[in-house]
Amino acid sequence: MHARVVISQMQLAKVDEGINLVRDSVAPAAKQQQGFKGILSLADRNTGKGISITMWETEADMKAGEASGYLQEQIAKFSAIFAAPPTTEHYEVIVQV
């Protein structure tokens, strides 16, 4: 299994808006992607830092969403919320309990 980690900095006044966007728009869209296995989103309301971890069956499934424009489309939904562009990292999931 593989994971994509998106680390973001949200405007403090828009943290709740970002949380709602993940829950109401990003998560349902992710469920429609081939190989999607789950999402975990974290937010620090005091700093505006957000971390979103999506899990994928294979590395190819994870990268297909980047090649198709899916990931960029999801990130664009946050253009009015982010204080700075997010960073994206890839990992192999080595332990899941």
VMD Tcl script that draws the C-alpha trace (Angstrom):
set ca {
  {0.00 0.00 0.00}
  {1.11 3.57 -0.64}
  {0.29 6.95 0.88}
  {0.28 10.49 -0.40}
  {0.85 13.14 2.26}
  {-0.19 16.71 1.54}
  {1.06 19.26 4.06}
  {-0.64 22.64 3.97}
  {-0.81 25.95 5.75}
  {-4.33 27.33 5.93}
  {-5.38 30.85 6.79}
  {-6.38 30.72 10.47}
  {-9.81 32.22 9.83}
  {-10.52 29.54 7.22}
  {-9.52 26.32 9.02}
  {-13.14 25.23 9.53}
  {-13.87 25.96 5.88}
  {-10.94 23.72 4.92}
  {-12.16 20.93 7.18}
  {-15.62 21.10 5.63}
  {-14.15 21.05 2.13}
  {-12.20 17.87 2.86}
  {-15.23 16.16 4.38}
  {-17.84 17.30 1.86}
  {-15.91 17.42 -1.42}
  {-12.41 15.91 -1.35}
  {-13.25 12.67 0.48}
  {-16.24 11.82 -1.75}
  {-14.15 12.52 -4.87}
  {-11.32 10.34 -3.54}
  {-13.71 7.43 -3.02}
  {-14.34 7.44 -6.77}
  {-10.63 6.96 -7.62}
  {-9.27 3.53 -8.52}
  {-7.28 1.97 -5.69}
  {-8.34 4.49 -3.04}
  {-8.21 2.89 0.43}
  {-8.85 5.77 2.85}
  {-8.11 9.28 3.99}
  {-6.94 10.80 7.26}
  {-6.95 14.56 7.61}
  {-5.38 16.41 10.52}
  {-5.61 20.09 11.40}
  {-4.09 22.31 14.07}
  {-6.67 25.04 14.64}
  {-4.08 27.16 16.49}
  {-1.53 27.28 13.67}
  {-3.57 26.49 10.56}
  {-1.32 23.58 9.64}
  {-3.07 20.71 7.89}
  {-1.93 17.23 6.95}
  {-3.93 15.00 4.66}
  {-2.92 11.37 4.16}
  {-4.57 9.32 1.44}
  {-3.95 5.59 1.16}
  {-3.74 3.76 -2.17}
  {-3.72 0.09 -3.10}
  {-0.70 0.50 -5.39}
  {1.86 3.16 -6.24}
  {0.44 3.19 -9.78}
  {-3.05 3.99 -8.44}
  {-1.63 6.83 -6.35}
  {0.35 8.32 -9.22}
  {-2.51 7.93 -11.71}
  {-4.43 10.60 -9.80}
  {-1.54 12.99 -10.28}
  {-1.11 12.21 -13.98}
  {-4.85 12.60 -14.67}
  {-5.08 16.01 -12.98}
  {-7.27 14.67 -10.14}
  {-4.85 15.76 -7.39}
  {-4.38 19.22 -8.87}
  {-8.17 19.57 -9.11}
  {-8.57 18.75 -5.43}
  {-5.80 21.12 -4.36}
  {-7.33 23.91 -6.47}
  {-10.48 23.69 -4.33}
  {-8.41 25.18 -1.50}
  {-6.99 28.16 -3.39}
  {-8.92 30.66 -1.22}
  {-8.07 28.77 1.98}
  {-4.35 28.06 1.76}
  {-1.91 30.66 3.05}
  {0.87 29.07 0.94}
  {1.14 26.31 -1.67}
  {1.02 22.82 -0.12}
  {3.78 20.23 -0.35}
  {3.17 16.67 -1.46}
  {5.16 13.60 -0.45}
  {4.87 9.88 -1.25}
  {5.46 6.96 1.09}
  {5.20 3.21 1.16}
  {2.95 2.09 4.02}
  {5.04 -0.34 6.04}
  {2.79 -0.83 9.10}
  {-0.96 -0.40 9.39}
  {-2.85 -1.59 12.44}
}
mol new
graphics top color blue
foreach p $ca { graphics top sphere $p radius 0.5 }
foreach p [lrange $ca 0 end-1] q [lrange $ca 1 end] { graphics top cylinder $p $q radius 0.2 }
display resetview
